[in-house]
């Protein structure tokens, strides 16, 4: 069985690699991230930080469940954002929302909740597919990666919980 430290170390390295690749696409390939892409990056950063702290701390019992739960819920949030962008990318051209103002402008001019509402509604730039690999867009790959983190954190959480129960019963 994989330890909590090993799992979180793998998640940390995976998120760090994904963020580095995103920065490569932005700075070396000239792809400009849309607002939903930026929020996915934020989700990867949060997952990465939780994984880093969990790997360093290597907690026992309840601490392990807390870190796994945080990893699960932040990955779920990231998957939701990536899923929203994937949905926008698969809309028919006549149903794609118009391009909106930039993220920085929205947060300067509008109240926080209204700006967040505008971001999550998406815009034409979020529906644009700028790069693909094996016919999947960045948002689709991000959805796959967040889903893998989500599923694997759930599996590690359940297995560690059953292992704890097993040792309590047989002790």
LOFIFI-575005 format. One record per residue: x, y, z of N, C-alpha, C, O in turn. Coordinates in pm, whole numbers, padded with zeros to 5 digits, always signed. Example, Ala and Ser with C-alpha at 12.3 -4.5 7.8 and 13.67 -1.06 7.14 Angstrom:
<recs>
+01319-00569+00780+01230-00450+00780+01320-00330+00780+01424-00332+00846/+01285-00225+00708+01367-00106+00714+01290+00003+00787+01341+00114+00804/
</recs>
This chain:
<recs>
+00083-00119+00000+00000+00000+00000+00087+00125+00000+00189+00130+00068/+00045+00224-00076+00121+00348-00086+00102+00431+00041-00010+00447+00091/+00211+00483+00092+00203+00567+00211+00150+00704+00173+00152+00743+00056/+00102+00776+00272+00052+00912+00251+00165+01002+00200+00142+01086+00112/+00284+00986+00254+00398+01068+00212+00432+01042+00065+00455+01136-00010/+00435+00916+00025+00467+00883-00114+00359+00937-00208+00390+00994-00313/+00233+00919-00170+00123+00969-00253+00133+01120-00271+00126+01171-00383/+00148+01192-00160+00154+01338-00170+00280+01387-00241+00278+01491-00306/+00388+01313-00230+00509+01349-00306+00485+01337-00456+00528+01422-00533/+00417+01230-00497+00384+01211-00639+00291+01320-00688+00310+01375-00797/+00190+01353-00607+00096+01459-00645+00169+01592-00656+00144+01669-00749/+00258+01620-00562+00336+01745-00566+00417+01754-00695+00414+01856-00763/+00489+01648-00729+00572+01647-00850+00485+01659-00976+00522+01729-01070/+00371+01591-00977+00281+01599-01092+00228+01741-01111+00229+01793-01223/+00183+01804-01004+00131+01941-01015+00240+02039-01054+00217+02129-01135/+00357+02023-00996+00470+02109-01032+00504+02094-01181+00531+02193-01248/+00503+01973-01230+00531+01947-01372+00423+02008-01462+00455+02068-01565/+00297+01993-01423+00188+02050-01502+00195+02202-01505+00172+02264-01610/+00225+02262-01392+00239+02408-01388+00358+02455-01472+00350+02556-01541/+00468+02382-01466+00585+02417-01548+00552+02407-01696+00594+02491-01775/+00477+02304-01734+00438+02289-01874+00345+02401-01916+00355+02451-02028/+00254+02442-01829+00166+02555-01858+00244+02683-01878+00213+02761-01967/+00346+02705-01796+00430+02824-01812+00511+02816-01941+00534+02918-02006/+00555+02696-01977+00624+02678-02105+00532+02715-02221+00573+02787-02312/+00408+02665-02218+00314+02697-02325+00287+02847-02333+00273+02904-02441/+00280+02910-02216+00254+03054-02214+00373+03136-02262+00358+03223-02347/+00490+03109-02209+00605+03195-02236+00687+03154-02358+00741+03240-02427/+00698+03025-02385+00778+02980-02499+00695+02965-02625+00743+02991-02735/+00569+02922-02610+00484+02901-02727+00389+03018-02752+00323+03023-02856/+00381+03112-02659+00299+03231-02679+00150+03213-02659+00072+03293-02710/+00107+03109-02588-00035+03088-02562-00077+03172-02441-00017+03163-02335/-00179+03252-02459-00228+03338-02351-00336+03263-02273-00434+03220-02332/-00319+03247-02140-00421+03174-02063-00548+03257-02046-00543+03377-02023/-00662+03190-02058-00791+03255-02036-00819+03257-01885-00746+03195-01808/-00925+03328-01842-00955+03331-01698-00975+03193-01635-00930+03169-01523/-01043+03101-01706-01062+02968-01649-00930+02892-01640-00910+02813-01547/-00840+02914-01734-00706+02852-01727-00631+02902-01604-00563+02825-01536/-00643+03031-01575-00575+03088-01460-00630+03028-01331-00554+02998-01239/-00762+03010-01324-00820+02948-01205-00780+02801-01193-00766+02750-01081/-00762+02732-01304-00711+02594-01298-00569+02594-01244-00533+02506-01165/-00489+02691-01286-00353+02700-01232-00356+02722-01082-00278+02663-01008/-00447+02808-01037-00459+02833-00893-00496+02703-00821-00442+02674-00714/-00587+02626-00879-00625+02497-00818-00504+02403-00813-00484+02334-00713/-00424+02399-00921-00303+02315-00919-00206+02363-00811-00143+02281-00743/-00194+02493-00795-00103+02547-00693-00151+02506-00554-00070+02466-00470/-00282+02516-00529-00335+02478-00398-00315+02329-00373-00272+02290-00264/-00346+02245-00472-00324+02100-00457-00176+02073-00431-00141+01992-00346/-00090+02141-00505+00055+02122-00491+00102+02162-00351+00182+02092-00290/+00052+02275-00300+00093+02319-00167+00043+02224-00058+00116+02193+00036/-00081+02178-00071-00134+02080+00026-00049+01954+00021-00012+01899+00126/-00017+01908-00099+00064+01786-00113+00204+01805-00056+00259+01714+00006/+00262+01922-00078+00396+01951-00026+00396+01948+00127+00481+01883+00189/+00302+02019+00187+00295+02022+00334+00267+01883+00388+00326+01843+00489/+00178+01808+00324+00146+01673+00369+00268+01581+00358+00292+01499+00447/+00344+01594+00251+00463+01509+00234+00569+01542+00339+00635+01452+00391/+00585+01669+00369+00683+01710+00470+00636+01669+00610+00713+01614+00689/+00511+01696+00639+00455+01670+00772+00441+01520+00800+00467+01475+00912/+00398+01443+00700+00376+01299+00711+00297+01264+00838+00346+01195+00926/+00173+01315+00845+00094+01296+00967+00045+01153+00983+00043+01074+00888/+00006+01122+01102-00053+00993+01133-00202+01013+01159-00245+01123+01193/-00278+00912+01142-00421+00904+01168-00498+01021+01110-00505+01036+00988/-00558+01106+01195-00650+01209+01147-00585+01311+01056-00649+01359+00963/-00461+01344+01080-00392+01440+00994-00384+01391+00850-00398+01469+00756/-00361+01262+00835-00357+01202+00702-00491+01219+00631-00495+01252+00512/-00600+01198+00704-00733+01212+00645-00762+01357+00608-00826+01385+00506/-00716+01447+00689-00737+01590+00660-00665+01628+00532-00724+01693+00445/-00538+01590+00519-00463+01623+00397-00522+01556+00274-00533+01618+00168/-00560+01430+00287-00621+01360+00174-00755+01425+00136-00788+01436+00018/-00831+01467+00236-00957+01536+00210-00935+01669+00141-01006+01703+00047/-00836+01745+00188-00804+01873+00122-00759+01851-00022-00799+01925-00112/-00678+01749-00044-00635+01716-00180-00754+01680-00265-00766+01725-00379/-00843+01598-00211-00964+01555-00283-01050+01676-00321-01089+01688-00437/-01079+01763-00227-01171+01874-00254-01110+01982-00344-01181+02041-00425/-00980+02007-00331-00920+02105-00423-00909+02047-00564-00923+02120-00662/-00883+01918-00575-00882+01854-00707-01022+01853-00766-01038+01869-00888/-01124+01835-00683-01262+01840-00731-01296+01979-00783-01363+01992-00886/-01251+02082-00713-01274+02219-00759-01204+02242-00894-01262+02300-00985/-01081+02197-00905-01008+02209-01031-01075+02133-01144-01082+02182-01256/-01125+02013-01113-01195+01934-01214-01323+02004-01258-01359+02000-01375/-01391+02068-01164-01511+02144-01199-01480+02259-01293-01554+02283-01389/-01372+02330-01267-01332+02441-01353-01292+02390-01490-01334+02444-01592/-01211+02284-01493-01169+02227-01621-01288+02170-01697-01295+02180-01820/-01382+02111-01625-01503+02059-01688-01586+02170-01750-01641+02154-01859/-01596+02282-01680-01669+02398-01733-01603+02448-01862-01673+02477-01960/-01472+02457-01863-01404+02503-01983-01418+02402-02097-01436+02440-02212/-01411+02275-02065-01430+02171-02167-01569+02181-02227-01586+02170-02348/-01669+02203-02142-01806+02220-02189-01816+02340-02284-01879+02331-02389/-01754+02452-02246-01755+02571-02331-01689+02542-02466-01735+02590-02570/-01581+02465-02465-01510+02435-02589-01590+02346-02683-01563+02343-02803/-01687+02275-02630-01766+02185-02713-01903+02242-02750-01985+02173-02810/-01927+02368-02715-02050+02433-02755-02048+02460-02905-01941+02484-02961/-02164+02458-02970-02168+02502-03111-02125+02648-03121-02145+02725-03027/-02068+02686-03232-02011+02821-03249-02113+02931-03220-02076+03036-03167/-02239+02909-03253-02339+03012-03232-02382+03026-03085-02451+03121-03050/-02342+02932-02999-02378+02937-02858-02263+02977-02767-02280+02988-02646/-02145+02999-02826-02028+03039-02747-02049+03182-02698-02083+03270-02777/-02029+03207-02568-02045+03343-02517-01944+03438-02581-01837+03396-02625/-01980+03564-02585-01889+03665-02640-01768+03681-02549-01776+03653-02429/-01659+03726-02605-01539+03749-02525-01566+03863-02427-01625+03965-02463/-01521+03844-02306-01543+03944-02202-01415+04020-02172-01314+04001-02239/-01421+04106-02071-01301+04180-02033-01198+04088-01970-01230+03975-01933/-01076+04134-01959-00969+04057-01899-00991+04033-01751-01067+04106-01686/-00927+03933-01699-00942+03894-01559-00902+04009-01465-00974+04039-01370/-00791+04072-01492-00744+04181-01407-00845+04295-01404-00874+04350-01298/-00899+04330-01520-00998+04437-01529-01124+04401-01450-01178+04485-01378/-01170+04276-01462-01291+04234-01391-01275+04250-01240-01367+04295-01172/-01158+04212-01187-01138+04221-01043-01115+04363-00996-01138+04394-00879/-01070+04451-01084-01053+04591-01047-01186+04666-01048-01208+04751-00962/-01274+04637-01142-01396+04715-01163-01517+04658-01090-01596+04733-01033/-01532+04526-01090-01652+04464-01035-01627+04413-00894-01513+04384-00857/-01735+04403-00814-01720+04338-00683-01673+04193-00702-01697+04133-00807/-01609+04139-00601-01546+04007-00610-01643+03899-00657-01611+03823-00748/-01761+03890-00596-01854+03783-00632-01905+03799-00775-01924+03700-00845/-01928+03922-00818-01973+03944-00954-01863+03909-01055-01891+03851-01160/-01739+03944-01021-01627+03910-01109-01610+03759-01118-01588+03706-01227/-01620+03688-01005-01609+03542-01006-01723+03480-01086-01702+03383-01159/-01843+03535-01072-01957+03485-01148-01931+03501-01298-01963+03411-01377/-01875+03614-01338-01844+03638-01479-01738+03540-01529-01747+03488-01640/-01638+03514-01446-01530+03422-01485-01586+03282-01507-01556+03219-01608/-01668+03234-01414-01718+03097-01424-01826+03078-01529-01853+02965-01571/-01888+03187-01571-01979+03176-01685-01899+03149-01812-01947+03085-01905/-01776+03197-01813-01689+03175-01928-01710+03280-02035-01806+03357-02032/-01619+03280-02127-01626+03373-02238-01573+03305-02363-01529+03190-02360/-01578+03378-02474-01532+03323-02600-01388+03278-02597-01351+03179-02660/-01305+03351-02524-01163+03312-02517-01145+03180-02442-01050+03107-02470/-01234+03150-02348-01226+03022-02276-01270+02906-02364-01231+02792-02341/-01351+02935-02465-01400+02831-02555-01303+02804-02670-01320+02706-02743/-01204+02888-02685-01108+02873-02795-01006+02764-02761-00947+02765-02652/-00985+02673-02854-00885+02567-02836-00758+02613-02908-00755+02621-03030/-00654+02642-02829-00529+02693-02885-00424+02585-02907-00331+02604-02986/-00437+02473-02837-00333+02370-02840-00400+02236-02814-00491+02227-02732/-00355+02133-02882-00406+01998-02857-00290+01898-02856-00185+01920-02916/-00314+01790-02787-00223+01676-02786-00312+01553-02790-00398+01535-02704/-00292+01468-02888-00376+01350-02911-00524+01389-02922-00612+01319-02871/-00549+01500-02987-00683+01554-03011-00756+01601-02886-00877+01621-02891/-00687+01618-02776-00747+01672-02655-00688+01810-02626-00568+01831-02641/-00775+01903-02585-00732+02039-02554-00665+02042-02417-00665+01942-02344/-00608+02156-02383-00546+02173-02251-00649+02153-02142-00621+02088-02041/-00770+02208-02161-00875+02192-02060-00914+02046-02042-00937+02002-01930/-00920+01972-02151-00954+01829-02141-00844+01751-02069-00874+01664-01988/-00718+01782-02099-00608+01715-02029-00608+01755-01881-00580+01673-01794/-00640+01881-01855-00647+01925-01717-00758+01852-01642-00741+01814-01527/-00872+01832-01708-00982+01757-01649-00937+01613-01617-00971+01559-01512/-00863+01552-01708-00811+01417-01686-00716+01416-01565-00725+01329-01479/-00625+01513-01559-00527+01517-01450-00594+01542-01315-00564+01474-01217/-00685+01639-01310-00757+01663-01185-00838+01540-01144-00845+01506-01026/-00899+01474-01241-00978+01354-01211-00890+01242-01157-00930+01170-01065/-00770+01226-01212-00677+01125-01161-00637+01154-01017-00631+01064-00934/-00609+01282-00988-00575+01320-00850-00694+01295-00759-00679+01244-00648/-00811+01332-00806-00934+01315-00729-00959+01168-00697-00982+01132-00581/-00954+01084-00797-00981+00941-00780-00873+00875-00694-00903+00797-00604/-00747+00907-00722-00640+00843-00646-00640+00888-00500-00612+00808-00411/-00671+01015-00474-00677+01059-00333-00793+00989-00261-00781+00955-00143/-00903+00968-00330-01016+00895-00270-00976+00751-00239-01007+00699-00132/-00907+00687-00333-00865+00547-00313-00768+00537-00196-00781+00448-00111/-00669+00627-00190-00573+00625-00079-00645+00652+00053-00613+00591+00155/-00741+00744+00052-00817+00775+00173-00895+00653+00221-00891+00618+00339/-00966+00589+00130-01047+00472+00167-00957+00357+00212-00986+00293+00313/-00850+00331+00139-00761+00220+00178-00696+00246+00314-00685+00155+00395/-00654+00369+00338-00591+00397+00467-00694+00389+00580-00660+00350+00692/-00817+00426+00552-00923+00417+00653-00952+00270+00685-00965+00233+00801/-00962+00186+00582-00987+00044+00605-00869-00022+00675-00888-00111+00758/-00749+00020+00642-00631-00036+00707-00634-00002+00855-00604-00087+00939/-00670+00122+00890-00678+00163+01029-00785+00083+01102-00763+00037+01214/-00903+00066+01038-01009-00012+01101-00968-00158+01120-00998-00219+01222/-00899-00213+01019-00855-00352+01026-00762-00374+01145-00776-00472+01218/-00665-00281+01163-00571-00297+01273-00638-00275+01408-00597-00337+01506/-00739-00189+01416-00810-00169+01542-00889-00294+01579-00893-00333+01696/-00952-00355+01480-01035-00473+01506-00948-00591+01546-00984-00666+01637/-00834-00609+01479-00747-00724+01504-00642-00701+01612-00560-00788+01639/-00644-00585+01673-00541-00558+01777-00580-00612+01911-00505-00597+02008/
</recs>
